[in-house]
Amino acid sequence: MKNILQVRDLKVSYGAIQAIKGLDFHVGEGEMVALIGANGAGKTTTLKTLAGLLTPTAGQITFDGKVHSKIKSYDLIREGLALVPEGRGIFPKLTVHENLEMGAFSRTDGNAAIEADIERMFGVFPRLKERAFQLAGTMSGGEQQMLAISRALMGKPKLLLLDEPSMGLAPIIVQKIFETIREVVKSGVTLLLVEQNAKLALQTCQRAYVIDGGRIALEGKADDLLHNEQVQKAYLGE
């Protein structure tokens, strides 16, 4: 399996505080991989760095065979890397339809193809079709999360970075979103998931890394980590 993402000795600091202290991990094409860990472990910082929002102090990231640092942050979506940020990050004063159009800003395949993909997103999340011309900021948290995921998919990413998709949502909405995430991966998108609900993340993904204090503490098949006594005590409340 070809690695679409390779991270070597990644270090990231906020001023004098080193948040990431030397991460090494990889994601293969078509995989679902989770990053789990306690609050403040460095999970979101890692995703922000991969998305080009933070600059590493050391280490190397290779994305789809290219050195990440040589790609401008605003070109990463054109190269096939999309982030659904923690807190969703939708455009609240734009309509649902306009948000989806914004997700396709980097595409050059024409309006007809973009509109066809908007209809496809409406098929995935029918609630969004009902809200197509409603201001996104007036929707529920679950609907906004559906929109954030759909907007990212409008860019036709090869790798989707998903940060805390279940946060603050009702269980039935979380179930729908994670069912959709699995279907998205089946369609050919690779997933790197950060999720505070460690059990849900391990049940969803094939492999996982446990981050502790800015370093990888454990790694392996998700099912193995799900039954790992250390992981159960520290992250699963068992």
Secondary structure, DSSP 8 states (H G I E B T S, - for coil): --EEEEEEEEEEEETTEEEEEEEEEEEETT-EEEEE-STTSSHHHHHHHHTTSS--SEEEEEETTEEGGGS-GGGHHHHTEEEE-TT----TTSBHHHHHHHHTTT--S-HHHHHHHHHHHHHH-HHHHHTTTSBGGGS-HHHHHHHHHHHHHTT--SEEEEE-TTTT--HHHHHHHHHHHHHHHHTT-EEEEE-S-HHHHHHH-SEEEEEETTEEEEEEEHHHHHT-HHHHHHHS--
